[in-house]
Amino acid sequence: MKIADIDLGLRPVMLAPMEDVTDPSFRLVCREQGAASVYTEFVSAEALVRDIASTTRKLNINDAERPVAIQIYGREPDAMVEAAKIVEQAKPDLLDINFGCPVKKVASKGAGSGMLRDIPKLLDITRSVVEAVNIPVTVKTRLGWDCEHKIITELGPQLQECGIKALTVHGRTRSQMYTGNADWTLIGELKRNPDFKIPLTGNGDITSPEQAKASFDTYGVDGIMVGRAAIGAPWIFRDIRSYLDTGSYTPLPAADKLAMLRRIIRESIERIDEYRGILHIRRHLAASPLFKGIADFRQTRIRMLRADTWLELNSILDEIAEKFLKL
C-alpha cells in the first residue's frame, strides 16, 4: 500500500489517532511493535491558529516514529487551511483531516463527524486543504451521520476528486458512537468500486490478529487501523503483523508486556511531569488486557489506578509481577 510516495508495505496495520492516547511515547512503542504508521492525537485547527500551547505541543514528532500523520479537525475552511499550513511546517509525512470524531463537544459544533451533515462544506474544506499544502492529505471519516444516511459509498469518490491520497473509514455512523458492532459492508462496497482508486483503510473493532486477517480477506481493504484495542496493549501490532505474515503468532511473555507498560509510564512522566504523567497513563493501565481476568485483583487494581507517584506505582507493579503474574 502506497500513499503518494510513502510505501507502507503489504497489508499494513496502522495506529488510529486517539485523543489523550496517541502521544509521542505510545506512538513510538507501537511503531517498534509493528505499526506501519502512526497518527497524532487530533489537533483543533482553531486552537492551532490561536497558538494555544497545549495544542501546538501535539505537533511534536520525531524521526523514529515515521511515517507519522498529524490529524486536524475544524469547521471553518479558513481556519483549516491556516492550520494545515502550520502543520506542514512540523514536517509530518501525512496531513490527515478528521471527519469522524463522534464526541459531542466536537460533532455538535459541526466539526469531526459533524461535517457529515454538511457535505458541500466538507468537500470545500478538503479541497482547500489539499490545495494549500505540498504534503499528502488524507481523510478519516465514518459511514455517515446516522443509519438513515450512510453515504460513504458516494462520499468516497467525491473525496478522491478533491485530491486526497488515501481514505480511512470507521465502520460506524456518528449516532452509533462506539456502540454495537462495526459494519464493514459498505467499506467493502466502496473498495469494489472500480472508479475508487486511492488506498482504502478500514477501521473499527479490530481486536485480534484473526479479525485483522479476516477484514483483509473479506473486504479487500488496502490497510487496517487499530484504535481502542491498542490502548494498554501496543504489542497487538506485533501479534497481528506476525499472523498476517506467517499465519501464526506467539504472544509476548507477561514480563515483556509489563516492561512495555512501565516504559510508557516513565516516558509519560518525563514528557509531562510525575503527577500529570501518571494521570495521563492511567487509561492504559485500566484498559490493558495484561491485568484482565486476574482472580482477587480488584483491590490491587484500585490501588494501581489511584497511585499518584512513580515510586508508589512502580512498587505496586512489582507486587503485581510477583503475586499475580508470578514473574
Backbone bond lengths (Angstrom), bond angles and torsions (degrees), N, CA, C in turn:
res aa  C-N    CA-C-N  psi(-1)  N-CA   C-N-CA  omega(-1)  CA-C   N-CA-C  phi
1 M - - - 1.466 - - 1.520 109.07 -
2 K 1.332 115.93 126.32 1.455 120.68 178.28 1.523 109.82 -121.16
3 I 1.326 115.57 133.18 1.458 122.29 171.91 1.520 106.27 -109.44
4 A 1.318 116.52 109.16 1.467 120.92 -169.61 1.526 107.26 56.23
5 D 1.330 118.44 -120.76 1.466 119.73 179.58 1.525 112.31 -103.09
6 I 1.331 117.19 16.54 1.466 121.78 -179.68 1.528 108.59 -96.43
7 D 1.310 116.29 113.40 1.459 122.05 -177.64 1.531 109.56 -92.76
8 L 1.327 116.57 114.32 1.459 121.96 -179.08 1.519 112.22 -98.04
9 G 1.315 116.71 3.80 1.453 120.31 177.84 1.524 112.47 83.53
10 L 1.334 114.90 -178.12 1.454 121.69 -178.45 1.521 110.61 -81.06
11 R 1.323 116.01 130.69 1.470 123.13 178.63 1.537 111.88 49.45
12 P 1.320 116.73 60.30 1.467 119.72 -178.02 1.524 112.66 -71.36
13 V 1.325 114.52 149.79 1.469 122.50 177.05 1.518 107.29 -118.95
14 M 1.333 117.02 121.73 1.460 121.92 -171.90 1.527 111.92 -114.77
15 L 1.325 115.19 153.30 1.462 121.28 175.41 1.517 109.24 -85.64
16 A 1.325 116.88 124.32 1.463 121.64 -179.14 1.525 110.99 -73.55
17 P 1.331 117.36 150.21 1.470 119.93 174.39 1.519 110.29 -71.04
18 M 1.332 116.69 132.25 1.468 121.30 179.76 1.522 109.33 -142.18
19 E 1.315 115.59 126.48 1.458 120.91 -179.75 1.524 110.70 -61.59
20 D 1.332 116.26 135.17 1.460 123.80 179.60 1.529 112.89 63.21
21 V 1.313 117.84 16.64 1.463 121.38 178.72 1.525 111.01 -125.50
22 T 1.339 117.21 -54.40 1.468 119.73 -171.21 1.530 111.70 -85.79
23 D 1.334 114.26 63.34 1.459 121.00 175.23 1.532 109.01 -80.94
24 P 1.336 118.06 171.62 1.476 119.96 -175.01 1.516 114.77 -55.58
25 S 1.332 118.45 -41.46 1.456 120.62 -177.97 1.519 111.09 -65.30
26 F 1.319 116.76 -47.05 1.456 120.36 -178.45 1.526 110.69 -65.20
27 R 1.320 116.51 -40.05 1.457 119.59 178.60 1.532 110.92 -60.00
28 L 1.321 115.86 -43.72 1.462 119.92 -177.83 1.525 111.17 -64.92
29 V 1.327 116.99 -42.37 1.467 120.20 178.55 1.523 110.15 -61.84
30 C 1.328 116.85 -42.23 1.469 120.14 179.45 1.521 111.20 -63.95
31 R 1.331 117.03 -39.28 1.469 119.51 176.54 1.524 110.07 -61.73
32 E 1.326 116.29 -43.62 1.462 120.15 -179.75 1.528 111.14 -63.41
33 Q 1.327 116.62 -28.97 1.458 120.95 -179.04 1.524 113.38 -86.39
34 G 1.331 116.95 -2.17 1.455 118.24 174.09 1.512 117.01 121.68
35 A 1.340 118.00 -0.45 1.461 119.30 176.30 1.525 109.13 -63.46
36 A 1.333 116.49 130.57 1.463 120.39 -176.79 1.516 112.21 -72.34
37 S 1.323 116.78 -28.52 1.461 122.42 174.81 1.514 107.85 -157.80
38 V 1.331 115.88 162.94 1.461 120.81 -178.60 1.523 109.32 -133.49
39 Y 1.329 114.74 158.43 1.462 121.79 -178.87 1.524 109.45 -124.65
40 T 1.312 115.51 142.64 1.459 120.16 175.90 1.525 110.41 -70.84
41 E 1.313 115.92 169.41 1.458 119.77 165.21 1.526 107.66 -58.32
42 F 1.334 117.56 150.92 1.462 117.21 -178.68 1.521 110.76 -72.27
43 V 1.333 114.16 144.52 1.459 122.74 -170.59 1.525 109.86 -113.62
44 S 1.314 116.95 127.16 1.464 121.53 177.78 1.520 110.11 -70.56
45 A 1.336 115.96 123.58 1.461 120.13 179.59 1.520 111.18 -61.66
46 E 1.325 116.81 -44.71 1.466 120.18 -178.12 1.514 111.22 -64.16
47 A 1.328 117.81 -41.78 1.465 120.85 179.15 1.525 110.66 -66.96
48 L 1.313 116.46 -34.77 1.455 120.36 179.03 1.528 110.68 -67.65
49 V 1.314 116.09 -42.56 1.464 120.24 178.49 1.523 110.81 -64.34
50 R 1.339 116.58 -34.25 1.472 120.62 179.03 1.520 112.30 -81.26
51 D 1.345 116.37 -1.52 1.465 122.33 176.98 1.523 112.17 63.03
52 I 1.325 116.77 41.82 1.462 121.64 176.00 1.528 108.56 -71.64
53 A 1.320 116.59 124.36 1.468 120.76 -171.28 1.523 113.07 -58.07
54 S 1.343 117.40 -42.95 1.464 119.98 -178.43 1.516 111.84 -63.88
55 T 1.333 116.59 -24.67 1.466 120.76 178.46 1.519 110.93 -84.72
56 T 1.308 117.70 -44.82 1.470 119.94 -178.72 1.526 111.24 -63.30
57 R 1.340 117.32 -27.77 1.471 119.54 177.84 1.531 111.75 -62.99
58 K 1.324 116.60 -25.74 1.457 120.26 -179.52 1.529 112.39 -69.07
59 L 1.320 116.35 -11.65 1.460 120.04 179.20 1.525 112.06 -83.76
60 N 1.326 116.84 -5.38 1.467 120.17 -177.57 1.526 110.27 -71.94
61 I 1.309 116.24 117.54 1.458 121.96 177.21 1.527 108.06 -132.20
62 N 1.329 116.08 161.92 1.467 118.39 175.12 1.523 109.49 -131.79
63 D 1.299 115.41 160.83 1.461 120.62 -172.30 1.524 112.98 -61.58
64 A 1.336 117.40 -28.19 1.465 119.82 -178.18 1.523 112.33 -66.25
65 E 1.327 117.41 -20.37 1.470 120.96 179.56 1.512 113.06 -80.17
66 R 1.300 117.71 -20.90 1.465 120.54 -168.96 1.528 112.56 -62.12
67 P 1.367 113.95 145.50 1.460 128.35 1.72 1.530 112.44 -76.79
68 V 1.340 115.53 134.99 1.451 122.23 -177.25 1.528 109.36 -129.01
69 A 1.324 115.33 141.68 1.460 121.26 177.95 1.523 109.77 -113.42
70 I 1.315 115.93 140.97 1.465 121.21 170.31 1.523 107.24 -102.92
71 Q 1.320 116.01 129.64 1.463 120.64 -176.40 1.522 110.96 -108.91
72 I 1.319 116.34 133.41 1.462 121.54 178.92 1.525 110.40 -119.53
73 Y 1.329 115.11 155.49 1.462 120.07 174.25 1.523 109.32 -141.26
74 G 1.301 115.83 154.80 1.457 121.32 179.13 1.520 109.89 174.44
75 R 1.330 116.13 176.43 1.463 119.51 -176.77 1.520 113.68 -121.28
76 E 1.350 116.87 -8.98 1.464 119.94 -177.48 1.523 110.29 -111.82
77 P 1.332 117.07 127.31 1.466 120.03 -177.71 1.530 113.78 -55.26
78 D 1.319 118.00 -43.37 1.466 120.25 -177.45 1.528 111.41 -62.56
79 A 1.330 116.45 -43.89 1.465 120.43 179.81 1.525 110.63 -66.48
80 M 1.315 116.92 -39.61 1.465 119.96 179.68 1.529 110.94 -65.18
81 V 1.311 117.03 -39.74 1.466 120.49 178.16 1.523 110.55 -65.22
82 E 1.323 117.17 -45.71 1.466 120.46 -179.67 1.528 110.64 -64.54
83 A 1.330 116.05 -40.82 1.464 119.88 178.19 1.526 110.65 -64.17
84 A 1.316 116.82 -40.01 1.460 120.74 179.30 1.524 110.91 -60.30
85 K 1.307 116.78 -40.05 1.465 120.60 178.96 1.524 111.06 -66.65
86 I 1.320 116.97 -37.46 1.461 120.90 177.28 1.528 109.73 -65.62
87 V 1.335 115.68 -45.05 1.462 120.62 179.12 1.521 111.23 -59.68
88 E 1.317 116.71 -40.16 1.460 120.35 -179.01 1.525 111.41 -57.86
89 Q 1.338 116.88 -32.97 1.461 120.72 179.83 1.529 112.08 -68.40
90 A 1.335 116.81 -22.22 1.469 120.82 177.13 1.523 111.54 -78.13
91 K 1.322 116.90 -10.03 1.460 124.72 174.46 1.534 114.48 61.76
92 P 1.335 117.38 50.21 1.465 118.49 170.10 1.517 109.19 -74.28
93 D 1.312 116.68 167.53 1.458 120.08 175.52 1.522 111.47 -77.01
94 L 1.330 115.86 -31.42 1.456 121.77 -178.22 1.521 109.97 -138.93
95 L 1.321 115.47 150.40 1.462 122.17 170.33 1.516 106.86 -112.98
96 D 1.321 117.21 118.63 1.459 121.67 -177.87 1.528 109.98 -108.59
97 I 1.332 115.52 138.30 1.462 121.17 177.20 1.522 108.69 -101.83
98 N 1.322 116.14 128.02 1.458 122.04 -179.30 1.525 110.15 -90.10
99 F 1.336 115.60 107.77 1.457 122.13 170.44 1.521 109.59 -116.12
100 G 1.340 116.09 28.57 1.458 118.92 -174.11 1.510 116.47 -129.08
101 C 1.354 118.77 -16.76 1.470 119.61 -176.73 1.527 110.25 -58.50
102 P 1.349 118.37 124.39 1.455 120.61 -175.31 1.526 115.21 -95.73
103 V 1.341 118.33 -6.68 1.461 119.46 -172.36 1.526 110.59 -63.69
104 K 1.309 116.12 146.75 1.459 121.86 -171.00 1.519 112.95 -59.15
105 K 1.338 117.57 -43.21 1.462 119.82 -174.76 1.523 112.06 -66.05
106 V 1.335 117.10 -17.93 1.463 121.47 176.95 1.526 110.87 -98.37
107 A 1.331 115.93 -55.46 1.468 120.45 -174.05 1.522 113.02 -66.69
108 S 1.339 117.70 -35.52 1.470 119.98 -177.58 1.522 112.06 -68.69
109 K 1.332 116.48 -18.55 1.466 120.81 177.86 1.527 111.98 -93.95
110 G 1.334 115.80 4.21 1.461 119.27 176.85 1.501 114.88 91.90
111 A 1.323 118.04 4.36 1.463 121.11 177.86 1.525 109.37 -101.20
112 G 1.342 117.35 178.99 1.455 119.60 -179.48 1.517 111.19 55.12
113 S 1.340 116.51 -132.71 1.465 119.91 178.90 1.523 112.33 -69.19
114 G 1.330 117.29 -12.74 1.462 119.77 175.20 1.515 112.09 -60.25
115 M 1.322 116.44 -25.01 1.461 120.71 178.19 1.529 112.30 -65.66
116 L 1.323 117.41 -19.68 1.457 120.68 -179.79 1.524 112.21 -68.47
117 R 1.322 117.05 -7.12 1.478 120.98 174.84 1.524 111.57 -96.25
118 D 1.328 116.27 -1.94 1.473 120.00 179.54 1.527 107.98 -142.16
119 I 1.313 116.06 75.93 1.458 121.49 -174.38 1.537 112.71 -62.78
120 P 1.340 119.37 -41.34 1.470 117.51 177.80 1.529 112.51 -57.33
121 K 1.329 117.01 -40.47 1.455 120.37 179.36 1.523 110.59 -70.28
122 L 1.324 116.30 -39.37 1.470 120.91 177.66 1.527 109.94 -57.88
123 L 1.310 116.35 -45.39 1.460 120.31 -179.26 1.526 111.48 -69.66
124 D 1.325 116.24 -35.60 1.465 119.89 177.72 1.524 110.59 -63.42
125 I 1.323 116.72 -44.44 1.468 120.86 178.17 1.520 110.10 -61.90
126 T 1.324 116.51 -46.09 1.466 120.33 -178.98 1.518 111.03 -59.31
127 R 1.309 116.12 -49.33 1.466 121.32 -179.11 1.530 110.98 -60.70
128 S 1.319 116.12 -42.74 1.466 120.82 -177.84 1.519 111.83 -66.13
129 V 1.327 116.87 -40.55 1.463 120.69 179.46 1.525 110.33 -67.31
130 V 1.321 116.70 -43.91 1.467 120.43 178.79 1.525 110.55 -57.13
131 E 1.326 116.43 -43.14 1.458 120.81 -177.98 1.527 113.13 -72.59
132 A 1.341 116.40 -20.41 1.467 120.09 -173.13 1.519 114.10 -86.10
133 V 1.345 117.89 -19.79 1.464 120.24 -174.16 1.515 110.88 -126.96
134 N 1.319 114.92 165.01 1.463 121.22 -178.88 1.517 112.92 -107.70
135 I 1.328 117.22 3.86 1.460 120.63 176.06 1.526 108.88 -98.99
136 P 1.335 117.95 157.30 1.463 120.09 -179.37 1.535 111.51 -62.11
137 V 1.321 115.43 135.56 1.460 122.23 178.30 1.525 108.96 -108.86
138 T 1.322 116.33 133.66 1.458 122.30 177.02 1.523 109.06 -126.23
139 V 1.318 116.43 170.47 1.466 121.58 -179.30 1.517 109.45 -133.69
140 K 1.341 115.63 142.91 1.461 122.16 170.53 1.522 107.92 -122.74
141 T 1.331 116.47 128.96 1.458 120.05 -177.11 1.525 110.48 -147.86
142 R 1.339 115.63 -168.14 1.465 121.98 -179.91 1.521 110.65 -122.02
143 L 1.329 116.20 -179.24 1.464 120.68 -178.69 1.518 112.25 -64.14
144 G 1.319 116.45 -29.64 1.454 122.21 -177.39 1.515 109.12 163.50
145 W 1.337 115.76 -176.00 1.461 119.22 -177.99 1.527 111.86 -71.84
146 D 1.334 116.92 -44.72 1.461 121.24 179.18 1.521 109.03 -148.89
147 C 1.323 115.65 -178.77 1.464 119.67 -174.26 1.522 113.30 -66.29
148 E 1.335 117.43 -20.26 1.461 121.17 177.57 1.523 111.74 -85.81
149 H 1.312 116.61 -7.98 1.461 119.96 -176.74 1.533 110.63 -135.37
150 K 1.323 116.52 59.11 1.457 121.62 175.19 1.527 107.46 -85.62
151 I 1.311 116.19 99.21 1.459 121.29 -167.40 1.522 113.61 -111.32
152 I 1.317 117.98 7.08 1.457 119.70 -168.62 1.532 112.93 -62.82
153 T 1.336 118.43 -31.97 1.462 118.82 -178.78 1.527 111.68 -68.19
154 E 1.334 117.11 -26.69 1.465 120.63 174.85 1.525 110.84 -87.88
155 L 1.329 116.36 -35.57 1.459 120.66 -176.26 1.529 111.86 -71.13
156 G 1.316 117.52 -36.87 1.457 120.33 -177.84 1.523 113.64 -53.68
157 P 1.337 118.48 -53.46 1.468 119.23 178.09 1.528 113.51 -63.14
158 Q 1.332 117.00 -31.75 1.467 119.41 177.22 1.524 110.92 -66.21
159 L 1.318 116.70 -40.37 1.462 120.28 177.35 1.524 110.44 -66.27
160 Q 1.313 116.22 -38.29 1.459 119.79 176.60 1.523 110.84 -58.96
161 E 1.322 116.98 -41.35 1.459 121.28 179.45 1.525 112.09 -64.41
162 C 1.336 116.49 -24.40 1.470 120.46 178.61 1.527 111.68 -74.54
163 G 1.316 116.78 -13.61 1.458 119.61 176.33 1.511 116.06 105.49
164 I 1.337 118.12 8.34 1.463 118.08 177.62 1.522 109.51 -68.54
165 K 1.334 115.88 156.19 1.454 121.26 -175.08 1.519 113.61 -100.12
166 A 1.340 117.56 -11.30 1.462 121.23 177.83 1.523 108.26 -167.35
167 L 1.331 115.30 158.78 1.469 121.33 -178.94 1.520 109.45 -134.54
168 T 1.331 115.77 137.05 1.465 122.21 172.33 1.521 108.27 -116.11
169 V 1.326 116.21 134.29 1.468 121.01 -178.85 1.524 109.47 -124.97
170 H 1.328 115.45 124.83 1.464 121.72 171.67 1.526 107.60 -85.72
171 G 1.316 116.53 131.70 1.458 121.11 -172.75 1.510 115.60 -79.81
172 R 1.322 117.29 40.91 1.460 122.64 173.25 1.519 108.99 -138.39
173 T 1.318 116.61 160.95 1.454 121.12 171.05 1.517 108.49 -87.15
174 R 1.335 115.96 170.08 1.460 118.97 177.25 1.524 110.53 -64.29
175 S 1.327 117.47 -39.68 1.461 120.42 -176.47 1.521 111.91 -64.24
176 Q 1.325 117.63 -24.26 1.463 120.68 178.05 1.523 112.26 -76.49
177 M 1.329 117.40 -19.11 1.458 120.99 -172.63 1.534 108.64 53.70
178 Y 1.353 116.83 -113.92 1.454 120.17 177.29 1.529 110.83 -121.61
179 T 1.337 116.47 21.75 1.459 120.82 -178.56 1.524 110.63 -89.05
180 G 1.335 115.23 166.05 1.454 119.77 179.28 1.519 111.91 64.22
181 N 1.300 115.56 -165.17 1.457 121.02 -179.59 1.518 110.95 -104.88
182 A 1.326 115.79 142.06 1.461 119.60 175.77 1.524 109.34 -65.38
183 D 1.327 116.25 136.80 1.457 122.86 -179.86 1.530 108.59 -108.64
184 W 1.307 116.08 111.46 1.465 121.72 -177.48 1.534 112.38 -92.91
185 T 1.334 117.52 2.72 1.464 120.48 -174.61 1.518 112.20 -57.20
186 L 1.336 116.72 -48.13 1.461 119.76 -178.23 1.532 111.58 -72.87
187 I 1.326 116.86 -25.89 1.464 119.65 174.17 1.523 108.97 -63.13
188 G 1.329 115.78 -45.06 1.454 120.17 177.25 1.516 112.34 -63.60
189 E 1.334 116.21 -38.71 1.466 119.66 178.95 1.523 110.98 -63.83
190 L 1.331 116.53 -42.14 1.463 120.10 177.61 1.520 110.71 -62.15
191 K 1.335 116.75 -41.79 1.455 120.23 -179.60 1.523 111.31 -62.57
192 R 1.318 117.61 -32.68 1.468 121.01 -178.33 1.522 113.11 -79.76
193 N 1.327 117.13 -7.95 1.456 120.78 178.90 1.539 109.10 -69.27
194 P 1.315 118.49 115.74 1.468 120.04 -176.06 1.526 113.45 -64.40
195 D 1.320 117.14 -18.92 1.458 120.26 179.39 1.526 112.70 -86.30
196 F 1.332 116.12 -9.14 1.469 120.21 179.16 1.519 107.54 -97.11
197 K 1.314 117.51 109.70 1.458 120.95 -168.30 1.529 114.89 -114.38
198 I 1.332 118.40 -13.21 1.462 119.51 -179.01 1.534 109.92 -79.59
199 P 1.326 118.82 158.57 1.464 121.15 179.87 1.524 111.91 -59.43
200 L 1.341 115.17 139.70 1.462 122.03 -179.73 1.524 109.40 -121.05
201 T 1.322 115.75 126.06 1.464 122.57 178.26 1.519 109.16 -111.55
202 G 1.321 116.57 135.37 1.458 122.24 176.71 1.511 110.93 -99.76
203 N 1.324 115.10 147.47 1.470 121.69 -176.21 1.525 108.49 -143.35
204 G 1.320 115.01 142.92 1.458 120.06 175.37 1.513 112.85 126.66
205 D 1.341 116.25 114.25 1.463 123.46 172.99 1.527 114.58 67.19
206 I 1.320 118.24 26.85 1.462 119.91 171.64 1.521 106.90 -86.42
207 T 1.324 116.22 103.57 1.459 120.75 -174.57 1.529 113.25 -121.59
208 S 1.330 117.57 0.78 1.462 120.14 -178.67 1.517 109.92 -154.06
209 P 1.329 117.25 159.78 1.459 120.24 175.95 1.526 112.62 -58.49
210 E 1.328 116.18 -37.62 1.460 120.12 -179.11 1.524 111.25 -64.59
211 Q 1.340 116.91 -41.93 1.460 119.99 177.72 1.525 111.19 -65.20
212 A 1.315 116.30 -37.85 1.458 120.15 179.49 1.523 110.48 -60.69
213 K 1.313 116.91 -49.03 1.465 120.31 -179.45 1.524 111.08 -63.59
214 A 1.329 116.79 -41.99 1.461 120.29 179.90 1.517 111.42 -61.96
215 S 1.324 117.32 -35.68 1.463 120.89 179.82 1.523 111.02 -67.12
216 F 1.317 116.62 -42.02 1.466 119.80 175.48 1.532 110.55 -62.82
217 D 1.325 115.79 -47.60 1.459 120.50 -174.18 1.522 112.47 -68.32
218 T 1.329 116.56 -38.02 1.467 120.69 -174.06 1.514 113.20 -82.16
219 Y 1.327 116.50 -40.14 1.457 119.31 -170.72 1.527 113.88 -108.71
220 G 1.316 117.62 -7.76 1.455 120.78 174.00 1.511 115.76 69.74
221 V 1.343 117.48 17.84 1.458 120.62 -178.32 1.527 110.30 -65.20
222 D 1.313 115.02 157.81 1.466 120.34 178.94 1.521 111.70 -80.30
223 G 1.333 116.60 -31.90 1.447 121.56 -179.70 1.513 110.12 -149.38
224 I 1.327 116.34 167.33 1.458 120.85 173.35 1.520 108.60 -129.91
225 M 1.320 114.87 157.13 1.455 121.11 -178.28 1.528 108.76 -125.41
226 V 1.321 115.94 133.63 1.459 122.23 -179.86 1.519 108.55 -110.20
227 G 1.325 116.06 130.00 1.450 120.79 -179.44 1.515 112.31 -115.93
228 R 1.339 115.72 -95.81 1.473 120.06 -171.74 1.529 113.70 -59.58
229 A 1.324 117.53 -30.85 1.468 119.57 -179.04 1.521 112.60 -67.22
230 A 1.331 117.19 -15.17 1.464 120.30 179.05 1.524 112.40 -88.13
231 I 1.338 117.38 -14.78 1.470 120.01 -178.51 1.526 109.01 -65.65
232 G 1.304 115.91 122.49 1.458 120.52 -177.67 1.517 113.73 71.00
233 A 1.339 116.93 8.85 1.468 120.20 -178.01 1.521 111.08 -151.46
234 P 1.332 117.88 59.04 1.469 119.38 -178.66 1.518 113.59 -62.04
235 W 1.333 116.91 -18.03 1.462 120.94 179.03 1.530 112.52 -68.39
236 I 1.335 118.34 -7.83 1.461 119.85 177.88 1.522 110.93 -60.15
237 F 1.333 117.34 -30.51 1.470 119.97 179.35 1.528 110.64 -67.91
238 R 1.312 116.67 -37.80 1.471 120.96 177.12 1.518 110.30 -62.41
239 D 1.341 116.31 -45.25 1.464 120.16 -177.73 1.527 111.31 -66.17
240 I 1.336 116.55 -43.97 1.469 120.07 179.99 1.522 110.72 -64.52
241 R 1.336 116.05 -45.07 1.464 119.42 -178.28 1.533 110.87 -60.02
242 S 1.331 115.68 -43.54 1.456 120.01 179.86 1.526 110.77 -63.49
243 Y 1.320 116.70 -42.13 1.471 120.62 -177.75 1.528 111.27 -67.02
244 L 1.337 116.44 -40.77 1.459 120.11 179.32 1.525 111.51 -66.74
245 D 1.320 116.36 -36.56 1.462 120.72 -175.13 1.526 113.76 -84.47
246 T 1.347 116.47 -32.68 1.468 119.06 -172.60 1.522 114.44 -123.88
247 G 1.335 117.32 -13.38 1.460 119.81 -178.08 1.508 113.76 87.57
248 S 1.337 117.13 3.09 1.464 120.67 178.07 1.527 109.47 -153.13
249 Y 1.321 116.16 166.04 1.461 120.66 174.97 1.515 109.16 -153.69
250 T 1.305 115.26 149.67 1.455 122.09 177.27 1.515 108.22 -114.11
251 P 1.334 118.06 114.37 1.466 120.08 -178.19 1.526 111.56 -56.11
252 L 1.329 114.85 144.74 1.461 119.76 175.70 1.525 110.65 -63.08
253 P 1.307 118.22 147.68 1.468 120.37 173.51 1.524 110.52 -62.05
254 A 1.328 116.11 150.98 1.458 121.04 -178.74 1.524 111.42 -57.65
255 A 1.315 117.35 -34.35 1.470 120.90 -179.68 1.522 110.89 -62.10
256 D 1.324 116.99 -39.99 1.457 120.78 179.53 1.526 111.22 -69.21
257 K 1.318 115.81 -38.35 1.459 119.64 178.46 1.530 110.36 -65.52
258 L 1.327 117.01 -43.03 1.466 120.43 179.46 1.528 110.31 -64.43
259 A 1.313 117.29 -39.64 1.460 120.83 178.29 1.528 110.52 -62.52
260 M 1.310 116.83 -36.27 1.456 120.68 178.97 1.523 110.90 -66.41
261 L 1.330 116.26 -41.26 1.459 119.92 178.18 1.531 110.79 -66.29
262 R 1.313 117.13 -39.96 1.473 119.93 176.79 1.533 110.64 -60.44
263 R 1.310 116.06 -40.92 1.464 119.56 179.53 1.525 110.73 -61.92
264 I 1.317 116.91 -45.19 1.466 120.59 -179.62 1.530 110.18 -61.19
265 I 1.331 116.88 -39.54 1.472 120.63 178.20 1.527 110.14 -64.23
266 R 1.316 116.84 -49.86 1.469 120.66 -178.56 1.525 111.18 -57.97
267 E 1.321 116.05 -45.14 1.460 119.27 -176.37 1.523 111.55 -71.88
268 S 1.324 117.21 -29.09 1.458 120.13 174.55 1.529 110.19 -66.25
269 I 1.330 116.36 -41.33 1.464 121.45 177.83 1.526 110.33 -64.23
270 E 1.325 116.71 -43.98 1.469 121.11 -179.81 1.524 111.52 -63.91
271 R 1.331 116.41 -35.47 1.465 120.72 -176.39 1.515 111.87 -77.41
272 I 1.328 117.54 -34.74 1.472 120.94 -176.33 1.526 108.68 -110.84
273 D 1.294 117.14 -90.26 1.461 125.00 170.66 1.523 105.81 -167.92
274 E 1.324 117.35 175.42 1.461 119.32 -172.22 1.530 112.55 -61.38
275 Y 1.317 117.28 -52.98 1.464 119.60 -174.09 1.527 111.88 -66.32
276 R 1.339 116.51 -52.28 1.465 118.93 -177.78 1.518 112.11 -70.99
277 G 1.327 116.38 -30.82 1.462 120.02 177.65 1.510 111.89 -63.47
278 I 1.320 116.89 -39.78 1.462 120.88 178.10 1.529 110.27 -71.30
279 L 1.325 117.48 -41.29 1.473 119.50 176.02 1.524 110.61 -57.18
280 H 1.324 115.16 -43.30 1.461 120.65 -177.50 1.520 111.69 -62.61
281 I 1.306 117.12 -34.20 1.457 121.16 -172.89 1.523 113.12 -89.38
282 R 1.324 118.09 -7.96 1.462 119.98 -174.73 1.520 113.29 -60.18
283 R 1.333 117.35 -32.75 1.463 117.29 -179.03 1.530 111.23 -65.65
284 H 1.329 117.28 -28.65 1.462 119.23 175.63 1.527 110.29 -68.24
285 L 1.321 116.57 -42.12 1.456 120.31 179.19 1.530 110.92 -67.14
286 A 1.326 116.45 -39.29 1.462 120.70 -179.20 1.522 111.69 -67.74
287 A 1.336 116.50 -34.92 1.468 120.29 -174.69 1.519 113.57 -92.12
288 S 1.317 117.86 -16.62 1.462 119.97 -170.55 1.527 112.78 -60.28
289 P 1.328 116.75 128.17 1.473 119.81 176.98 1.528 112.47 -67.51
290 L 1.335 117.16 -12.73 1.456 120.14 178.81 1.520 111.22 -59.85
291 F 1.329 116.55 -30.47 1.464 120.38 -175.34 1.527 113.22 -103.66
292 K 1.305 117.09 0.34 1.468 119.94 -177.03 1.519 110.63 -82.68
293 G 1.321 115.65 140.68 1.456 121.24 176.27 1.514 115.05 81.99
294 I 1.346 116.88 5.80 1.467 119.42 177.96 1.524 109.29 -78.66
295 A 1.323 116.32 127.05 1.464 120.82 -179.19 1.528 111.01 -67.55
296 D 1.333 115.50 142.51 1.471 122.86 175.59 1.532 112.17 55.66
297 F 1.311 115.52 39.09 1.467 120.31 -174.55 1.526 112.79 -101.68
298 R 1.315 117.79 -8.01 1.464 121.01 -168.71 1.528 113.01 -56.12
299 Q 1.311 118.48 -51.46 1.463 120.63 -176.57 1.529 111.64 -65.95
300 T 1.315 116.61 -38.15 1.464 119.77 177.39 1.521 110.32 -66.13
301 R 1.328 116.15 -39.10 1.468 120.30 177.78 1.525 110.63 -61.28
302 I 1.318 117.15 -43.20 1.467 121.43 178.54 1.521 110.05 -60.31
303 R 1.322 117.11 -46.13 1.463 121.03 178.77 1.523 111.02 -61.30
304 M 1.334 116.40 -42.35 1.461 120.85 -179.65 1.528 110.39 -60.61
305 L 1.327 117.31 -42.17 1.461 120.90 -175.85 1.530 112.78 -82.48
306 R 1.326 117.29 -7.89 1.465 120.93 176.86 1.527 112.46 -103.16
307 A 1.304 117.51 -14.01 1.462 120.64 -179.25 1.527 110.06 -59.50
308 D 1.327 116.94 135.80 1.470 119.41 -177.53 1.522 113.48 -125.32
309 T 1.332 117.01 12.74 1.466 120.88 171.08 1.523 108.05 -131.18
310 W 1.337 116.37 152.31 1.454 120.38 179.08 1.518 111.04 -64.40
311 L 1.328 117.73 -37.26 1.459 121.16 179.74 1.525 110.44 -59.78
312 E 1.338 115.96 -47.08 1.465 120.18 -179.02 1.527 110.91 -67.33
313 L 1.328 116.64 -46.54 1.457 120.20 -177.26 1.519 111.41 -64.92
314 N 1.316 116.81 -42.43 1.460 120.26 -179.96 1.527 110.91 -64.29
315 S 1.329 116.22 -36.43 1.460 120.45 177.82 1.528 110.91 -64.95
316 I 1.334 116.39 -40.05 1.464 120.36 178.48 1.524 110.34 -66.91
317 L 1.320 117.32 -38.56 1.457 120.19 177.39 1.527 111.25 -65.56
318 D 1.325 116.38 -35.99 1.468 119.53 174.12 1.524 110.66 -61.14
319 E 1.328 115.34 -43.12 1.463 120.86 179.14 1.523 110.83 -62.59
320 I 1.334 116.36 -43.20 1.466 121.05 179.33 1.524 110.19 -62.30
321 A 1.321 115.90 -42.51 1.462 120.31 -179.27 1.513 111.69 -60.80
322 E 1.327 116.16 -42.26 1.460 120.37 -176.62 1.522 113.11 -80.79
323 K 1.335 116.01 -42.84 1.465 120.02 -171.73 1.522 113.17 -85.38
324 F 1.337 116.03 -41.59 1.452 119.44 -172.35 1.532 114.04 -104.61
325 L 1.335 116.67 -36.18 1.457 119.43 -178.59 1.517 112.09 -95.25
326 K 1.343 116.14 -8.45 1.471 122.32 176.86 1.533 111.91 56.23
327 L 1.323 115.33 43.37 1.466 120.06 -178.65 1.532 110.63 -91.89
